[in-house]
Amino acid sequence: MQKYCEICKLPAHGSHFGAVTCRACAAFFRRAILAKRIRKSCKLNNNCSDFRGIKIPPCKSCRMRKCVQAGMSSNILFQTFKSKNSRTIFLRPLKFVWAIRQFHCCQNLEEHLSCQLSNKTRIGDFKIGLAKPITPRQSQLEKMTFAISKPSTTSKKLSHLKKNHYTQIWESDFLSAAKFLTHFDSFMELPPGMQMQLLQAIWHILPKILKVVKTANLCHGKWEKRVFHLHEDFSVDLDDTKFDVSWMASCSYEQFRCLLFGEDVSTQIEEGVNAIYKLNLSEIELTFMMSQLCFEYASKRFLGIEIAEVCEKFQGILAEDIHEYYTKDSRNDNNYAGRLAKILRVNQEIQRIIRRLRDKTHVARTLDILTVDFSHPEMFMDSGC
């Protein structure tokens, strides 16, 4: 990592908001993006003399302009820092707190959605785009379907998956999980600490099904080109895309993949794509499948403490909703046990893969194969990192 701040040229302390800076310039940028007042323009028409080496540059306007030119952005959730002995991914508290804060700033769901839209520049573009208005008569599953974004048909195929792409995926998954949970009324009634604990646990579990569903729908169940949709803006080809894991592992990508996921990872993905496509899930069924997986996973992860009981209660609420969905007059599908069993069977297989990944990740860390560290390690449990 370079030794000097890109803004003031004083000694740097790491990557902040997407640029290598000192702590003072990072703190200045954090204050600037949170400030509501309008900043005074430069008295010299943006032609300030170079303030390199000055600990507190006198012109805030030009200092902010240099921050933006250096690539600093309030939309970056994960930052990478390097030390002599480790490489650490830090979760930037600013956006994390904003996502959590939105859970308890509103009286009801409709007001909450309005609040999200008005604050989208601070908490990220949630792209809510409700297809129809939410009403009190709707079930929890019906409300939660509004949080599932439609698959993009314009995502580009990456030839090289780099470190910044991984953090983009994490950020997108995190914010998608936050949006999904805010549509669940029972979750919104939890105390803030429990909300945060649950979000930290399931943010990387929730998208697992959704990514397979998007891949299955876009390839129409025929996974011949081996293209997998990791993000709404890009996909990867397991045969052609080059995966850079040098920043997180001490081995090659092929060794890393084989250790954590096995040599048959492509076969596993293909089987998952085919199984999901054959189910031909409705939006309600997909929502049930995703939420059931998350709350079942969390109840086992937090076994013996209060949050496990809460997750079991959530599963009961959603079970009643899916029963009502199958038995309503418009469907009249009273013999739905077989279909529901197929959905739960897929979730059980995902749970099995997650448990196996946990053991392999532990081995990789014990042998110093996984070298990346996290400021919030509880968030990356069972993530494969």
C-alpha positions in Angstrom: 0.0 0.0 0.0 1.2 3.5 -0.8 2.6 5.4 2.2 1.1 8.9 1.7 -2.4 10.3 1.8 -3.8 11.1 -1.6 -5.3 14.3 -0.3 -2.7 16.0 1.8 0.4 13.8 1.2 0.9 13.3 4.9 1.6 9.6 6.0 -1.4 7.4 5.2 -3.1 5.0 7.6 -5.1 2.8 5.2 -7.9 2.8 2.7 -10.8 5.0 3.7 -14.0 5.4 1.6 -12.2 4.0 -1.4 -8.9 6.0 -1.3 -5.7 5.8 0.6 -5.7 8.6 3.1 -4.6 9.7 6.5 -7.1 9.5 9.4 -7.6 13.3 9.4 -8.8 13.4 5.8 -10.9 10.4 6.3 -12.6 12.1 9.3 -13.0 15.3 7.3 -14.8 13.4 4.5 -17.0 11.5 7.0 -18.1 14.8 8.6 -18.6 16.4 5.2 -21.0 13.8 3.8 -23.0 13.9 7.0 -23.2 17.7 7.2 -26.5 19.3 6.1 -25.1 22.8 5.5 -23.9 24.0 2.1 -20.1 24.3 1.9 -18.7 27.7 1.0 -17.1 27.9 -2.4 -13.4 28.4 -2.9 -12.3 32.0 -2.8 -9.7 31.4 -5.5 -12.1 29.8 -8.0 -10.9 26.2 -7.2 -7.3 27.2 -7.8 -6.0 26.9 -4.3 -2.3 26.4 -4.1 -1.1 22.8 -3.3 -1.7 22.1 0.4 0.4 18.9 0.5 1.9 18.4 4.0 -0.6 20.8 5.6 -2.3 18.9 8.5 -5.5 21.0 8.3 -5.9 22.4 4.8 -7.6 25.9 5.0 -10.0 25.5 2.0 -12.6 22.9 2.8 -14.1 23.2 -0.7 -10.9 22.2 -2.5 -10.1 19.6 0.1 -13.5 18.0 -0.6 -12.9 18.3 -4.3 -9.6 16.4 -3.9 -11.4 13.7 -1.9 -13.9 13.1 -4.7 -11.1 13.2 -7.4 -9.2 10.5 -5.4 -12.3 8.3 -5.6 -13.7 8.7 -2.1 -17.4 7.7 -1.9 -20.0 7.5 0.8 -21.4 4.4 -1.0 -18.5 2.1 0.0 -19.5 -0.2 2.8 -16.4 -2.4 3.1 -12.8 -1.1 3.2 -9.6 -3.0 3.0 -6.6 -2.3 5.3 -3.2 -3.9 5.3 -0.9 -4.4 8.3 2.4 -6.2 8.5 0.9 -9.5 9.5 -2.6 -9.6 8.1 -5.0 -8.2 5.5 -8.2 -7.0 7.2 -11.5 -6.1 5.7 -13.2 -3.4 7.8 -16.9 -2.8 7.8 -17.4 1.0 7.6 -19.7 1.8 10.6 -21.4 4.8 8.8 -23.5 2.9 6.3 -23.9 -0.1 8.6 -25.5 2.2 11.2 -27.7 3.9 8.6 -29.1 0.5 7.5 -29.8 -0.5 11.0 -31.2 2.9 12.0 -33.9 2.7 9.4 -35.3 -0.3 11.1 -36.7 1.7 14.0 -37.1 5.3 12.8 -40.7 4.9 11.5 -44.1 4.0 12.9 -45.3 1.7 10.2 -44.1 0.0 7.0 -45.5 2.6 4.6 -43.8 5.4 6.4 -40.6 3.4 6.6 -40.5 2.9 2.8 -41.0 6.6 2.3 -38.2 7.2 4.8 -35.9 4.8 2.8 -36.6 6.6 -0.4 -36.0 10.1 1.0 -32.7 8.9 2.5 -31.5 6.8 -0.4 -28.4 8.9 -0.9 -27.2 8.1 2.6 -28.2 4.4 2.9 -27.7 3.3 -0.6 -30.1 2.9 -3.5 -32.5 0.2 -2.3 -34.4 0.3 -5.6 -37.7 -0.5 -3.9 -40.0 0.2 -6.8 -43.2 -1.3 -5.3 -45.3 -3.0 -8.0 -48.4 -2.3 -6.0 -49.3 -0.7 -2.7 -48.9 -2.5 0.6 -52.1 -2.9 2.6 -52.7 -4.1 6.1 -54.7 -7.1 4.8 -51.7 -8.6 3.0 -49.8 -11.4 4.6 -46.2 -11.2 5.7 -45.1 -13.2 2.7 -47.0 -10.9 0.3 -45.3 -7.8 1.8 -41.9 -9.4 1.7 -42.2 -10.2 -2.0 -41.8 -6.5 -2.7 -38.3 -6.6 -1.4 -37.1 -9.1 -4.1 -35.6 -7.3 -7.1 -36.2 -8.5 -10.6 -33.2 -10.1 -12.4 -31.3 -7.9 -14.7 -31.0 -9.0 -18.3 -28.1 -6.5 -19.0 -25.5 -7.7 -16.5 -22.0 -8.0 -18.1 -19.8 -11.1 -17.9 -16.6 -10.4 -16.1 -13.3 -11.7 -17.5 -11.5 -11.0 -14.2 -13.2 -11.0 -10.7 -11.1 -8.8 -8.5 -11.1 -7.7 -4.9 -13.4 -4.7 -5.5 -16.0 -7.0 -7.1 -16.1 -9.2 -4.0 -16.8 -6.2 -1.8 -19.5 -5.0 -4.2 -21.1 -8.4 -3.9 -21.0 -8.2 -0.1 -22.4 -4.7 0.0 -25.2 -5.6 -2.4 -26.1 -8.7 -0.4 -26.0 -6.8 2.9 -28.3 -4.1 1.7 -30.6 -6.5 0.0 -31.0 -8.5 3.2 -31.6 -5.3 5.1 -34.4 -4.3 2.7 -35.9 -7.8 2.8 -36.1 -7.8 6.6 -37.7 -4.3 6.8 -40.7 -5.7 4.9 -41.3 -8.2 7.7 -43.5 -6.6 10.4 -42.5 -9.1 13.1 -38.8 -8.3 12.6 -39.5 -4.6 12.9 -41.0 -5.2 16.4 -37.7 -6.7 17.7 -35.4 -4.6 19.9 -32.6 -2.9 17.9 -29.8 -5.1 19.3 -31.6 -8.3 18.2 -32.3 -6.8 14.8 -28.6 -6.1 14.3 -27.6 -9.5 15.5 -30.0 -11.2 13.1 -29.0 -9.1 10.1 -25.3 -9.8 10.8 -26.1 -13.5 10.8 -28.2 -13.9 7.7 -27.1 -11.2 5.2 -25.0 -13.6 3.2 -27.4 -16.6 3.5 -30.4 -14.8 2.1 -29.0 -14.2 -1.5 -27.8 -17.8 -2.0 -31.2 -19.0 -3.2 -31.9 -15.7 -5.1 -28.7 -16.0 -7.1 -29.5 -19.5 -8.2 -33.0 -18.5 -9.0 -31.8 -15.6 -11.2 -29.3 -17.9 -12.9 -31.9 -20.6 -13.5 -34.4 -18.1 -15.0 -32.0 -16.4 -17.2 -30.6 -19.6 -18.7 -34.0 -21.3 -18.7 -32.8 -24.2 -16.6 -30.1 -25.2 -19.1 -26.8 -24.3 -17.5 -24.7 -25.0 -20.6 -22.6 -21.8 -20.7 -21.7 -22.2 -17.0 -22.5 -18.5 -16.3 -23.5 -17.7 -12.8 -25.1 -14.4 -11.7 -23.3 -13.1 -8.6 -24.5 -9.6 -8.7 -27.2 -7.6 -10.5 -24.6 -5.8 -12.6 -22.3 -8.7 -13.5 -21.9 -12.4 -13.8 -19.0 -14.9 -14.1 -18.2 -17.8 -16.3 -16.8 -20.6 -14.2 -14.6 -21.8 -17.2 -13.4 -18.4 -18.5 -13.5 -15.9 -15.7 -10.2 -15.4 -13.8 -10.8 -15.3 -10.0 -8.3 -13.3 -8.0 -8.1 -14.6 -4.4 -4.5 -13.5 -3.8 -5.7 -10.8 -1.4 -7.5 -13.3 0.8 -5.7 -16.6 0.4 -2.2 -18.0 0.3 -2.9 -20.4 -2.5 -4.2 -20.4 -6.1 -7.9 -20.0 -6.9 -8.1 -23.6 -8.1 -6.7 -24.9 -4.8 -8.9 -22.5 -2.8 -12.0 -23.7 -4.6 -11.2 -27.3 -4.3 -10.5 -27.0 -0.5 -13.7 -25.1 0.4 -16.2 -26.3 -2.2 -14.8 -29.5 -3.6 -13.9 -30.5 -7.1 -17.5 -31.0 -8.1 -18.6 -27.4 -7.3 -19.8 -26.9 -10.9 -21.9 -30.1 -10.7 -23.4 -28.8 -7.4 -24.3 -25.5 -9.0 -25.8 -27.2 -12.1 -27.9 -29.5 -9.9 -29.1 -26.5 -7.9 -30.0 -24.5 -11.0 -31.9 -27.5 -12.4 -33.8 -28.2 -9.2 -34.8 -24.6 -8.8 -35.9 -24.2 -12.4 -38.1 -27.4 -12.2 -39.9 -26.0 -9.1 -41.0 -23.0 -11.2 -41.5 -21.0 -8.0 -44.1 -18.3 -7.6 -43.0 -15.0 -5.9 -44.7 -16.1 -2.7 -43.0 -19.5 -2.8 -39.7 -18.0 -3.4 -40.1 -15.5 -0.5 -41.1 -18.4 1.8 -38.1 -20.5 0.6 -35.7 -17.6 1.3 -37.1 -16.6 4.6 -37.5 -20.1 5.9 -33.8 -20.9 5.0 -32.6 -17.7 6.8 -34.6 -18.2 10.0 -33.9 -21.9 10.2 -30.2 -21.2 9.8 -30.3 -18.5 12.5 -32.3 -20.6 14.9 -29.6 -23.3 14.8 -26.7 -20.9 14.9 -28.1 -19.2 18.0 -29.4 -22.4 19.6 -30.2 -22.0 23.3 -30.6 -18.2 23.4 -33.6 -15.9 22.9 -33.0 -15.1 19.2 -33.4 -18.8 18.3 -36.9 -18.8 19.9 -37.7 -15.6 17.9 -36.6 -17.3 14.6 -38.8 -20.3 15.4 -41.7 -17.9 16.0 -41.0 -16.3 12.6 -41.1 -19.6 10.9 -44.5 -20.3 12.4 -45.9 -17.1 11.1 -44.6 -17.8 7.6 -45.8 -21.4 7.7 -49.4 -20.1 8.4 -49.0 -17.6 5.5 -47.9 -20.3 3.0 -50.7 -22.6 4.2 -53.2 -19.7 3.5 -51.6 -19.1 0.1 -52.0 -22.7 -1.0 -55.6 -23.1 0.3 -57.1 -19.8 -0.8 -60.0 -20.0 -3.2 -58.1 -18.8 -6.2 -55.7 -21.8 -5.9 -57.7 -24.4 -3.9 -54.5 -26.5 -3.7 -55.2 -28.5 -0.5 -52.8 -31.2 -1.5 -49.7 -29.1 -1.4 -47.6 -31.2 1.0 -45.5 -32.7 -1.8 -44.6 -29.4 -3.4 -43.7 -27.9 0.0 -41.6 -30.9 0.8 -39.5 -30.3 -2.4 -38.9 -26.7 -1.4 -37.8 -27.6 2.1 -35.6 -30.4 0.7 -33.6 -27.8 -1.3 -33.2 -25.7 1.8 -32.0 -28.7 3.7 -29.4 -29.4 1.1 -28.2 -25.7 1.3 -28.0 -26.1 5.1 -25.9 -29.2 4.7 -23.5 -27.4 2.3 -23.2 -24.5 4.8 -22.3 -26.8 7.7 -19.7 -28.6 5.5 -18.3 -25.2 4.5 -17.9 -24.1 8.1 -15.6 -27.1 8.9 -13.5 -26.5 5.8 -13.2 -22.8 6.5 -11.9 -23.6 10.0 -9.3 -25.9 8.5 -8.3 -23.3 6.0 -7.7 -20.7 8.7 -5.9 -23.2 10.9 -3.5 -23.9 8.1 -3.1 -20.1 7.2 -4.6 -20.7 3.8 -7.3 -18.1 4.5 -5.3 -14.9 5.3 -7.9 -12.2 5.3 -9.4 -10.9 8.6 -12.5 -9.0 9.3 -13.4 -6.2 11.7 -16.7 -8.0 12.3 -15.8 -11.7 12.0 -19.3 -12.8 13.3 -20.7 -11.3 10.0 -18.6 -13.7 7.9 -19.3 -16.9 9.7 -20.3 -19.5 7.1 -19.6 -17.1 4.2 -16.6 -19.1 2.9 -14.1 -16.3 3.8 
